[in-house]
Amino acid sequence: MRGRRGTLDTPAWSETLRRRSGRKIVKDRLRRWALLTLAWMCLTVAALSLVIPFLPTTVPVIVGLLILSTEYAWAHRTLERWKVRWPKFAAVVDKVEAKTAHWTGRRTTEGPQG
């Protein structure tokens, strides 16, 4: 029979939900690996910029560490240490963090609370 749920022709509702949640898990894993790859690429560009003079250094380091700080404690500690040591750097990090919050899934502390 066609069109009725729970019959042999169509999967049960629980199976449909299970398939959807499986897709979400795969999508989340792909997103995580894509972000980690982007972060390491940013740090690689920053490292290359020490040798190649026309490449930017600060922005790739900030973006890379912001993304890595969602996964690694050492990256989070490094950012926090640098924020305390260099207040101007902290201001730049906060701006970049606000712009990249939708990529990393982080919530910023700025703005209305609620």
C-alpha positions as CSV (number, residue, x, y, z in Angstrom):
1,M,0.0,0.0,0.0
2,R,1.2,3.5,-0.7
3,G,0.9,6.6,1.4
4,R,0.2,5.1,4.8
5,R,2.7,5.3,7.5
6,G,3.8,2.1,9.2
7,T,3.0,-0.2,6.4
8,L,5.6,-2.3,4.6
9,D,6.0,0.2,1.8
10,T,6.9,3.2,4.0
11,P,9.3,3.3,7.0
12,A,7.9,3.8,10.4
13,W,8.2,7.3,11.9
14,S,10.9,6.2,14.4
15,E,13.0,4.9,11.5
16,T,12.6,8.2,9.7
17,L,13.7,10.1,12.8
18,R,16.7,7.8,13.2
19,R,17.8,8.4,9.6
20,R,17.5,12.2,10.1
21,S,19.5,12.1,13.3
22,G,22.1,10.0,11.5
23,R,22.4,12.6,8.8
24,K,22.7,15.3,11.4
25,I,25.6,13.4,13.1
26,V,27.4,13.1,9.8
27,K,26.8,16.8,9.0
28,D,28.1,17.8,12.4
29,R,31.2,15.7,12.0
30,L,31.9,17.1,8.5
31,R,31.4,20.6,9.8
32,R,33.8,19.9,12.7
33,W,36.5,18.5,10.4
34,A,36.1,21.4,8.0
35,L,36.5,23.9,10.7
36,L,39.6,22.1,12.1
37,T,41.1,22.0,8.7
38,L,40.4,25.7,8.2
39,A,42.0,26.5,11.5
40,W,45.2,24.6,10.8
41,M,45.4,26.1,7.4
42,C,45.1,29.6,9.0
43,L,48.0,28.8,11.3
44,T,50.0,27.4,8.4
45,V,49.5,30.6,6.5
46,A,50.5,32.6,9.6
47,A,53.7,30.4,9.9
48,L,54.5,31.0,6.2
49,S,54.0,34.7,6.6
50,L,57.1,34.7,8.8
51,V,59.1,33.8,5.7
52,I,57.0,35.4,3.0
53,P,56.6,39.1,3.8
54,F,53.4,40.0,2.0
55,L,51.1,37.5,3.8
56,P,49.1,38.7,6.8
57,T,50.0,37.2,10.2
58,T,47.7,38.5,12.9
59,V,44.3,37.7,11.4
60,P,45.1,34.0,10.4
61,V,46.5,33.5,13.9
62,I,43.5,34.9,15.6
63,V,41.0,33.0,13.4
64,G,42.9,29.8,13.7
65,L,43.2,30.0,17.5
66,L,39.6,31.0,17.9
67,I,38.4,27.9,15.9
68,L,40.9,25.6,17.7
69,S,39.9,27.0,21.1
70,T,36.5,25.3,20.6
71,E,38.3,21.9,20.5
72,Y,41.6,22.3,22.4
73,A,42.2,23.7,25.8
74,W,45.8,24.8,24.9
75,A,44.4,27.1,22.2
76,H,41.9,28.6,24.6
77,R,44.6,29.2,27.3
78,T,46.9,30.8,24.7
79,L,44.2,33.2,23.5
80,E,43.3,34.1,27.1
81,R,47.0,34.7,28.0
82,W,47.5,36.9,25.0
83,K,44.4,38.9,25.8
84,V,45.7,39.7,29.3
85,R,49.1,40.5,28.0
86,W,48.1,42.7,25.1
87,P,44.9,44.6,25.5
88,K,44.8,45.9,21.9
89,F,45.1,42.3,20.8
90,A,42.1,41.5,23.0
91,A,40.1,44.1,21.3
92,V,40.9,42.6,17.8
93,V,40.2,39.1,19.1
94,D,36.8,40.2,20.4
95,K,35.9,41.7,17.0
96,V,37.0,38.6,15.1
97,E,35.2,36.4,17.6
98,A,32.0,38.3,17.1
99,K,32.3,37.9,13.3
100,T,33.1,34.2,13.4
101,A,30.7,33.2,16.2
102,H,28.2,31.7,13.6
103,W,31.0,29.5,12.1
104,T,32.2,28.0,15.4
105,G,28.8,27.9,17.2
106,R,30.2,30.1,20.0
107,R,28.1,32.6,21.8
108,T,29.6,36.0,22.4
109,T,29.4,37.7,25.7
110,E,28.6,41.1,24.1
111,G,25.1,42.3,23.3
112,P,21.9,41.8,25.2
113,Q,21.7,39.0,27.7
114,G,18.5,36.9,27.8
